[in-house]
Amino acid sequence: MVAPLFFVTVLLEQVVRFYQKKDFWRISDTMSNTFHGFLMDLSKIPFKGAEVWVYAWIYKNYRLIDLPWDSPWTWIACWFITDFCYYWMHRMIHQVNILWAIHETHHTPEDMMFTSPMRNHIFLLPIHWITYMPMALAIPPTTYLVHYQISIIYQYWLHTEIIGKLPAPVEFLLSTPSHHRAHHAEDPDEKPLYGCTTQMKSYNPLVVQTQPFINLWKRFWEYEGIENKLSVIFKGPGWSPGKPWTGNIEDIPHPAPHFEKYDPQLPFWGKLYTFIHFVFLVNAYFMLALNMPAFIFYRNKEAFTCEGILSMPITLCELLSPPYHGGFSICGDSPCEKYPIAPQSGISLYEIISSAKGSIWGDLL
């Protein structure tokens, strides 16, 4: 599982920071990042299923060419196309204000550590996969999903200060931690100061998730005229009337000479109270995360039944039967007969889908 490995690397990072004589994590910042990660995982419940469904539907009905999924050239092409789409997606969410309101959440941490990439907005997933949808015109779903996941995992190691500059060829060809530190920093030429030019003075995930939209809403009503109002939404975050799309670089405020991180202090009993709750929540997350990607499937007469987070039993037959997939269904003899499993044993959804020969998923995957 990725989650246990993540927490191990987070702890190892602190050991390395100790030997490098760097500051340790701030528990308040770390908790906030972690809670945002929980919210991101919850957002996968509606968005991840929609992503796979829409991509598979486009591929089945509108693909322009048939690329063999097991060809090395298909995987190489997907690698470059995925990276190309990611670049434009990332550039777009920095230059379109309504999208920046989503991405700004990720830039609010004032420390650069392995927990930082967890701080993302719950609406980031649909922005990601909508950008990749044109790939469905050629790239098989399985190939796309693998490369998309690799692209997301790759971002993880970029958020750290324990890795210095790498050899010049690597720095030239790849996105590296040193590049990403400059990307997150307010003043990368000096000692980098991470965070946004307008400091987010809250660790409450609900505040961090909603404040950029509140600010956008206020700016929307500041200007007269429909053109200006639409420009506030769809032009860059630095735009104002009479300025270019992304604003003027000289208007970017410089950090104060004695910049202080947002770091409110609690009495010892308050820190202990929040830490105990944090431990219980992390434990609850592990209990859910170990089942969330695959759920728990068991036999229920002729169909597999899954119990999701809300403990509301729903059959795969109900999810994938007509009219949702044009008359195709994975119910029947194929999946149940060809994939014998013991009651209550956990298997991945991909394995069940892959075993559904003769269905829409069997055809696509």
C-alpha positions as CSV (number, residue, x, y, z in Angstrom):
1,M,0.0,0.0,0.0
2,V,1.2,3.5,-0.8
3,A,-0.2,5.1,2.4
4,P,2.1,3.2,4.8
5,L,5.1,3.8,2.6
6,F,4.2,7.5,2.5
7,F,4.3,7.8,6.3
8,V,7.6,5.9,6.5
9,T,9.2,8.4,4.1
10,V,7.8,11.3,6.0
11,L,9.5,10.0,9.2
12,L,12.7,9.3,7.3
13,E,12.7,12.8,6.0
14,Q,12.7,14.2,9.5
15,V,15.7,12.0,10.4
16,V,17.6,13.4,7.3
17,R,16.6,16.9,8.2
18,F,18.1,16.3,11.7
19,Y,21.4,15.4,10.3
20,Q,21.3,18.3,7.8
21,K,20.6,20.6,10.7
22,K,17.3,21.8,9.3
23,D,14.1,22.6,11.2
24,F,11.8,19.8,12.0
25,W,8.2,19.8,10.8
26,R,5.6,21.9,12.5
27,I,3.0,19.6,13.8
28,S,0.1,22.1,13.0
29,D,1.3,22.4,9.4
30,T,1.8,18.6,9.1
31,M,-1.7,17.9,10.5
32,S,-3.3,20.4,8.1
33,N,-1.5,18.8,5.1
34,T,-2.6,15.3,6.2
35,F,-6.3,16.3,6.7
36,H,-6.2,17.8,3.2
37,G,-4.9,14.4,2.0
38,F,-7.9,12.8,3.6
39,L,-10.3,15.1,1.8
40,M,-8.6,14.4,-1.5
41,D,-9.1,10.7,-1.0
42,L,-12.7,11.2,-0.2
43,S,-13.1,13.3,-3.4
44,K,-11.9,10.2,-5.4
45,I,-15.2,8.5,-4.6
46,P,-17.2,10.5,-7.1
47,F,-14.4,11.8,-9.3
48,K,-12.2,8.8,-9.9
49,G,-15.1,6.6,-11.1
50,A,-16.3,9.4,-13.4
51,E,-12.8,9.7,-14.8
52,V,-12.6,6.0,-15.7
53,W,-16.1,5.9,-17.1
54,V,-15.8,9.0,-19.3
55,Y,-12.3,8.0,-20.6
56,A,-13.5,4.5,-21.4
57,W,-16.6,5.7,-23.1
58,I,-14.7,8.2,-25.3
59,Y,-12.1,5.5,-26.2
60,K,-14.8,2.9,-27.1
61,N,-16.9,5.2,-29.2
62,Y,-14.7,7.9,-30.6
63,R,-11.0,6.7,-30.7
64,L,-9.3,7.6,-34.0
65,I,-6.7,4.9,-34.1
66,D,-6.2,1.5,-32.5
67,L,-2.9,1.3,-30.6
68,P,-2.0,-2.0,-29.1
69,W,-1.8,-1.7,-25.4
70,D,1.1,-4.1,-25.1
71,S,3.3,-2.3,-27.6
72,P,6.4,-0.5,-26.2
73,W,5.7,2.3,-28.6
74,T,2.2,2.9,-27.2
75,W,3.7,3.2,-23.7
76,I,6.5,5.5,-24.9
77,A,4.0,7.7,-26.8
78,C,1.7,7.8,-23.7
79,W,4.6,8.9,-21.5
80,F,5.3,11.9,-23.7
81,I,1.7,12.8,-24.2
82,T,0.9,12.5,-20.5
83,D,3.8,14.8,-19.7
84,F,2.7,17.3,-22.4
85,C,-0.9,17.3,-21.0
86,Y,0.4,17.7,-17.5
87,Y,2.5,20.7,-18.5
88,W,-0.4,22.5,-20.1
89,M,-2.8,21.6,-17.2
90,H,-0.3,23.0,-14.7
91,R,0.3,26.1,-16.7
92,M,-3.4,26.6,-17.1
93,I,-4.2,26.4,-13.4
94,H,-1.6,29.1,-12.7
95,Q,-3.0,31.5,-15.5
96,V,-6.8,31.1,-15.2
97,N,-8.1,32.6,-12.0
98,I,-11.0,30.3,-11.4
99,L,-8.5,27.4,-11.7
100,W,-5.9,29.1,-9.6
101,A,-8.5,29.3,-6.8
102,I,-8.4,25.5,-6.8
103,H,-4.6,25.2,-7.1
104,E,-3.8,28.0,-4.6
105,T,-4.6,25.6,-1.8
106,H,-1.5,23.6,-2.8
107,H,0.7,26.6,-2.7
108,T,-0.3,27.7,0.8
109,P,2.2,25.5,2.9
110,E,5.1,27.6,4.2
111,D,7.3,24.5,4.6
112,M,8.5,22.3,1.8
113,M,8.3,18.7,3.1
114,F,6.9,15.3,1.9
115,T,3.5,16.1,3.5
116,S,3.2,19.3,1.4
117,P,1.8,17.6,-1.8
118,M,-1.1,16.3,0.3
119,R,-2.4,19.8,0.6
120,N,-4.6,20.0,-2.5
121,H,-8.1,21.1,-3.3
122,I,-10.9,18.5,-3.6
123,F,-11.7,19.8,-7.1
124,L,-8.2,19.3,-8.4
125,L,-9.0,15.7,-9.6
126,P,-11.6,16.7,-12.2
127,I,-9.4,19.5,-13.5
128,H,-6.6,16.9,-13.9
129,W,-8.5,14.3,-15.8
130,I,-10.5,16.6,-18.0
131,T,-7.2,17.8,-19.3
132,Y,-6.2,14.3,-20.2
133,M,-9.5,13.3,-21.9
134,P,-8.2,14.0,-25.5
135,M,-5.8,11.1,-24.9
136,A,-8.8,8.8,-25.1
137,L,-8.9,9.4,-28.8
138,A,-5.9,7.1,-29.1
139,I,-4.4,5.8,-25.9
140,P,-5.9,2.6,-24.3
141,P,-7.4,3.2,-20.9
142,T,-5.1,0.8,-19.1
143,T,-2.0,2.5,-20.5
144,Y,-3.3,6.0,-19.7
145,L,-4.2,5.1,-16.1
146,V,-0.8,3.6,-15.4
147,H,1.0,6.7,-16.7
148,Y,-1.4,9.1,-15.0
149,Q,-0.6,7.4,-11.7
150,I,3.1,7.5,-12.3
151,S,2.8,11.2,-13.1
152,I,1.0,11.8,-9.8
153,I,3.5,9.7,-7.8
154,Y,6.4,11.5,-9.4
155,Q,5.3,14.8,-7.9
156,Y,5.7,13.5,-4.4
157,W,9.5,13.5,-4.2
158,L,9.7,17.0,-5.6
159,H,8.4,18.5,-2.4
160,T,11.4,18.4,-0.1
161,E,14.5,20.3,0.9
162,I,16.6,17.3,1.8
163,I,17.6,16.7,-1.9
164,G,19.9,19.3,-3.3
165,K,20.7,20.0,-6.9
166,L,21.2,16.9,-9.0
167,P,23.7,16.5,-11.8
168,A,23.3,19.0,-14.6
169,P,21.9,16.6,-17.2
170,V,19.1,15.5,-14.8
171,E,18.3,19.1,-13.9
172,F,18.1,20.0,-17.6
173,L,15.9,17.1,-18.6
174,L,13.6,16.5,-15.6
175,S,11.6,18.3,-13.1
176,T,13.6,18.1,-9.9
177,P,13.2,19.1,-6.2
178,S,15.3,22.2,-6.8
179,H,13.1,23.3,-9.7
180,H,10.0,22.7,-7.6
181,R,11.3,24.6,-4.6
182,A,11.8,27.6,-6.9
183,H,8.3,27.1,-8.2
184,H,6.8,27.2,-4.7
185,A,9.1,30.0,-3.4
186,E,8.3,33.7,-3.1
187,D,11.9,34.7,-3.5
188,P,13.9,31.8,-4.9
189,D,17.0,33.8,-5.5
190,E,17.6,34.2,-1.8
191,K,16.6,31.8,1.0
192,P,13.3,30.5,-0.4
193,L,10.2,31.6,1.4
194,Y,7.3,29.2,0.6
195,G,3.7,30.0,0.5
196,C,1.5,32.6,-1.3
197,T,2.0,36.3,-1.5
198,T,-1.2,36.7,0.5
199,Q,-0.5,34.6,3.6
200,M,-3.1,32.0,4.5
201,K,-3.5,32.5,8.2
202,S,-5.4,29.3,8.9
203,Y,-4.8,25.6,9.2
204,N,-8.4,24.7,9.0
205,P,-8.9,22.7,5.8
206,L,-12.3,24.1,5.2
207,V,-11.0,27.6,5.4
208,V,-8.0,26.8,3.2
209,Q,-10.2,25.1,0.6
210,T,-12.8,27.9,0.4
211,Q,-10.9,31.2,1.1
212,P,-9.6,31.5,-2.5
213,F,-13.1,31.3,-3.9
214,I,-14.3,33.8,-1.3
215,N,-11.6,36.2,-2.5
216,L,-12.5,35.5,-6.1
217,W,-16.2,36.3,-5.4
218,K,-15.3,39.6,-3.8
219,R,-13.1,40.6,-6.7
220,F,-15.9,39.7,-9.1
221,W,-18.1,42.3,-7.6
222,E,-15.4,44.9,-7.3
223,Y,-15.5,45.7,-11.1
224,E,-18.2,47.1,-13.3
225,G,-19.2,45.6,-16.6
226,I,-19.6,42.0,-17.7
227,E,-16.3,42.0,-19.6
228,N,-14.3,42.9,-16.4
229,K,-16.3,40.4,-14.3
230,L,-15.5,37.6,-16.8
231,S,-11.9,38.7,-16.9
232,V,-11.7,38.3,-13.1
233,I,-12.8,34.7,-13.5
234,F,-10.9,33.6,-16.6
235,K,-7.8,35.7,-16.8
236,G,-4.8,35.4,-14.5
237,P,-4.8,36.0,-10.8
238,G,-2.7,39.2,-11.2
239,W,-5.1,40.7,-13.8
240,S,-6.9,44.0,-13.3
241,P,-8.3,46.4,-15.8
242,G,-5.7,47.8,-18.1
243,K,-3.2,45.1,-17.4
244,P,-2.1,42.1,-19.5
245,W,-3.6,38.6,-19.0
246,T,-1.4,37.6,-16.1
247,G,-0.8,41.1,-14.7
248,N,2.5,42.9,-14.4
249,I,5.4,41.2,-12.7
250,E,6.5,44.4,-11.0
251,D,3.1,44.4,-9.1
252,I,4.0,41.1,-7.3
253,P,4.5,42.0,-3.6
254,H,7.9,41.2,-2.2
255,P,8.1,39.4,1.2
256,A,8.6,41.5,4.3
257,P,12.2,41.7,5.5
258,H,11.3,39.8,8.6
259,F,8.8,37.4,7.3
260,E,7.3,35.2,9.9
261,K,5.5,31.9,9.2
262,Y,2.0,31.5,10.4
263,D,2.6,29.5,13.5
264,P,0.0,30.0,16.3
265,Q,0.9,28.3,19.5
266,L,-1.2,26.2,21.8
267,P,-0.7,25.3,25.4
268,F,0.7,21.8,26.0
269,W,-2.7,20.3,26.9
270,G,-4.0,21.7,23.6
271,K,-1.2,20.2,21.6
272,L,-1.7,16.9,23.4
273,Y,-5.4,16.9,22.7
274,T,-5.1,17.6,19.0
275,F,-2.3,15.1,18.6
276,I,-4.3,12.3,20.2
277,H,-7.2,13.1,17.9
278,F,-4.8,13.2,14.9
279,V,-3.5,9.7,15.8
280,F,-7.0,8.3,15.9
281,L,-7.9,9.9,12.6
282,V,-4.8,8.6,10.9
283,N,-5.6,5.2,12.3
284,A,-9.1,5.5,10.9
285,Y,-7.7,6.6,7.6
286,F,-5.6,3.4,7.4
287,M,-8.6,1.3,8.1
288,L,-10.5,2.9,5.3
289,A,-7.6,3.3,2.8
290,L,-6.7,-0.4,2.9
291,N,-10.2,-1.1,1.6
292,M,-11.0,2.1,-0.3
293,P,-9.1,1.4,-3.5
294,A,-10.5,-2.2,-3.8
295,F,-13.4,-2.2,-1.4
296,I,-14.3,-5.6,0.0
297,F,-16.0,-7.9,-2.4
298,Y,-17.8,-11.1,-1.6
299,R,-20.3,-13.4,-3.2
300,N,-23.9,-12.5,-3.1
301,K,-25.7,-15.1,-5.2
302,E,-24.7,-14.3,-8.8
303,A,-23.0,-10.9,-8.3
304,F,-20.1,-9.4,-6.4
305,T,-21.2,-7.0,-3.8
306,C,-19.1,-4.2,-2.5
307,E,-19.4,-2.3,0.7
308,G,-18.1,1.2,0.4
309,I,-17.2,3.9,2.9
310,L,-20.8,4.6,3.7
311,S,-21.4,0.9,4.3
312,M,-24.2,1.0,1.8
313,P,-24.1,-2.3,-0.2
314,I,-24.3,-1.8,-3.9
315,T,-23.7,-4.4,-6.6
316,L,-21.3,-4.0,-9.5
317,C,-24.2,-5.2,-11.6
318,E,-26.2,-2.2,-10.6
319,L,-23.3,0.1,-11.3
320,L,-22.3,-1.2,-14.7
321,S,-25.6,-2.5,-16.1
322,P,-27.9,-0.8,-18.7
323,P,-28.5,2.0,-19.4
324,Y,-25.2,3.3,-18.2
325,H,-23.0,1.3,-20.6
326,G,-25.2,0.9,-23.7
327,G,-26.6,-2.5,-22.8
328,F,-23.4,-4.1,-21.5
329,S,-23.0,-5.6,-18.1
330,I,-20.3,-7.5,-16.3
331,C,-23.0,-9.5,-14.5
332,G,-23.5,-13.1,-15.5
333,D,-21.3,-16.1,-15.6
334,S,-18.1,-14.6,-16.7
335,P,-16.8,-12.7,-13.7
336,C,-18.3,-14.9,-11.1
337,E,-17.3,-18.1,-12.6
338,K,-13.8,-17.1,-13.9
339,Y,-12.7,-15.4,-10.7
340,P,-13.2,-17.6,-7.8
341,I,-12.5,-15.9,-4.5
342,A,-13.2,-16.8,-0.9
343,P,-15.9,-14.8,0.9
344,Q,-14.7,-11.5,2.4
345,S,-11.4,-11.7,0.6
346,G,-10.2,-8.4,-0.9
347,I,-9.4,-8.1,-4.6
348,S,-8.8,-5.0,-6.7
349,L,-11.6,-3.5,-8.8
350,Y,-9.2,-3.7,-11.8
351,E,-8.9,-7.4,-11.4
352,I,-12.6,-7.9,-11.4
353,I,-13.0,-5.5,-14.4
354,S,-10.2,-7.3,-16.3
355,S,-11.9,-10.6,-15.7
356,A,-15.2,-9.4,-17.2
357,K,-14.7,-10.8,-20.7
358,G,-17.4,-10.0,-23.1
359,S,-18.4,-6.8,-21.3
360,I,-17.6,-3.2,-22.2
361,W,-14.8,-3.3,-19.7
362,G,-13.5,-6.6,-21.1
363,D,-13.5,-5.0,-24.5
364,L,-11.7,-1.8,-23.4
365,L,-9.2,-3.2,-20.9
